[in-house]
Amino acid sequence: MPRSQNFTNHIRIPENNDWVIFILLGCIFLYVFMMNIIEREANLKDFLLQKYFDASNNLPSWIITSCVTALTLAVLVSQYIPIVPKHIADLQIAGYRLNKFGYCLIVVIFFYAIKSTLGFLFYQSIGDGKKWSIFYFTSTKFYFILSFLLIILNVTHYYFPIDRNKAFFYYLCFFAFVFIFKIFFYLFHKNNILPKKWYYKFLYICTLQIAPLLLVWKLLFF
C-alpha cells in the first residue's frame, strides 16, 4: 500500500503545449506573408537594411510585426502570471472565460495600443508629426528581430527540459537588456527618430517607455 501511494504521488501529467506551436506557426506564417506579399519578396537582409524613402507598405509591416511581438510575448510571460484578477476571470463571453494567456495577451495589446496612440499624439503635439512615420518604420526593424528571439525563447521554454523557476531570472535580465538597448537604439539611430530637443527626448523616454512598462508590470504581477 505505501508503495502504491508513493507511485501515485510521482505521477506527472504531461503538458499539452500544442497551442504554443500553433501560435508560433501562425506567427511565422504572418512573417512569410509579410515578406512575400507586403514587402514584395524582400529577403531578410534587404528588409532590415532598407532605407525609409526606399520602403513601401510600412504601416502594414509595422502592424504585423507588432501582432507577432504581442503574441510571442504573451505566450512566454503568461506562464509566470500568478492569477487572473477575479473581476476579469468572472467575465464570460459565450460561456468562455479568459485564461492566463488570454489575459496576458489583452494586457500586452492594450500596452502597445496605448503607447502607440500616445506616441502619435506626442509627435503631433510637439509639431514633429512627420517624424512619426519614420519612428514606427525604424522600430519595426527592432521588434522584428525581438520577435524572432521571443520565438526561440518560447520553443526553449516549452519544449526543452529547463528549470522554469530559474529561467525567470534570466528572462528578467534579457528583457532589461532589451529595454536599455532599445533606448540607446532610439537615441542614436541614424534616422534621428526621437525629437531633437533633449527635454522632449527625456519626456518621451519617461512617459512613453518607462511609465507604460511599470503599468504592465502592475497589471500582470500584482
N, C-alpha and C positions, 0 to 999 in steps of 0.2 A: 504493500500500500504506500509506504513512504516513497518507494522508487517511482511509482506511477505519478504521485503528486509532484515529485521533482522533475519528472519528464514533462508534465503539462506546464509547469512553470517556465520551462525553457522553450516552449513552442513559440515561434515567431511567424506572424502572418506577413507574407511578402507584400511589399508596397506595390500598388498598381500605378505606375508612372506613365501609362500610355498617353494621358492627357498632355504631359510635358512634351513628348516627342511630336505630337500632333501640332501643338502650338509652335514649336521650333521649326517644324517643316513648313508650316504656314508662313512664318516669318521669312524663311529662305525663299519661298515661292514669291512673296511680295518683292523681295530684292531682285529676283530673276526677272519679274515683270517690270520693275523699275528700270533695270539696266538695259533690257532689250526693247522695251516699248517707249517708256518716257525719256530715257537717256539715249535712245536710238542706237542700241547695240554698242554702247561705250564699254571699254574694258575698265578694270579696276584702277589702273594707273591713270588713264585719261580722266576718269571721274574725279579722282582725288586731287589731281593737279590742274584741272581745268580752271580757267580764269572766269571771273564774273561776267565780263562782257562777251565771252565766247559761249556761255552756257545758255541753255533754254529749259523751260519747264521746271524752274527752280522751286516753285511753290508745291507742285505735286510730289517732288522728290523729298522736300522737307517734311511734308505730311506723312508720307510712307515711312521715312526714317524715324520720325517721332513715334509713330504707331509701333514699329518694331522695337524701339527702345523701351517704350512703356510696357509692352507685353513681356519682353525678356526680363526687365527689371522686376515686374510684378511676380513672375514665376519664381524668381530667386528669393526675393525678400519675403514673400508670403509664408515661407517655411519658418520664419522667425517671429511672426506676429503672435503675441501671447493669446489674444482673444479678439473676436469681432465684437465691437461695442453692442451692448444689449439692445439699444434703441435701433441699431442697424440690423442686428440679427433677427429682430422680431418682424421686420418688414417682409412682406411676401408679395411676389408678383407672379400670378398664375400658379400659385402653390409652391413656388421656388423661393428659397432664401439664399442670401449671399454667403458663400464660404470665405475662407481667408484669402484665397486667390482673387475672388471677385471683389472683395472689399479693398484689397491692396491695389488692384487694377483701377478701380474707381478713384482712389486717392491719388495715384500716380497721374492718371489722365487729368484730374482736377488740378493737380500741381502744374503740369505742363500747359494746360489751357489758361489758367490764371496768369502764370508767369509770361506766357506769350502775349496775352492781351495787355497786361501791364507794360510789357516791353514795348509793344507797338505804341501805346499811349504815351509812354515816356519819351520815345523818339519824336513823336509828333509835338509834344508839349514844349520841347526844347528847340523846336524849329529845325530838326535834323531828320525829318521823316524819310528823305531819300536814302538814308543810310540803313534803314530798317531792312530793306530787301537784301542789301549786301551782308547784313548781320546774319539773317537766317540762312542765306546761301553758304556762308562760311561755317556756321555752326552745324549745318547738315553734314559736312565732312567729319567734324569731330564726333558727332553722335553716330555716324555710320560706323566708324571704327570701334567706338564704345559698344555698340550693339553686338558686333561680332565677338568682342571679348566677353560680353554677357552670355552669348550663346555657348561659348566654350565653358564658362563657369557653370552654366546650368547643366550641361552634359556631364561635367566632372562631378557636380553636386549630387545629381540624381542617379547616375549610372556607374559610379566608381565608389569603392568602399572607403570613404573618408569619414573622419570624426567631424560631424556637422557642428558640434558644440565648439570645438577648437577652430573650425573653419570660419565661424562667425567673426572672430577677432581679425583674421586675415582679410575677410570681406570688408570690415570697417577700415582697415589700413588701405585696402585697394581703393575704396570709394573716397577716402580722404585724399589720397594721392591724385585721383582723377579730378576731384574738385579743385585742388590747388593748381594742378596742371591746366585746367580749363581757364582759370582766372588769368594765368600768365599767357595762355594761348590767345585769349581775347585781348589782353593788354598790348601784346607785342606782335600781333599778326600784321602782315604787310598790307592787308586790306583796310587797316585802321577802322575796325568796326565799332569801336567804342567812341563816345563823344570826345572832342578834342580837349575841352576844359577839364582840368583834373578833378574839380569838385563834382562834376557830372559823372565822371568815372567812379568816384568814391560813392556817390549816391546810388548809382546803378548796382555796384557790387554789394552794397549793404542791403538795399531794399529789394532787389530782384534776383540776387543769388543766395545770400546768407539767410535772410528772413524767411523766404518760402521753404527752404530746406529745413529750418527749425520747426516750421508749421507741420511739414510732412512727418518729421520725426515724432512730434507730439501726437498726431493723428494715428500713427501706426503702432507706437510702442508705449503709449500712456493711456 
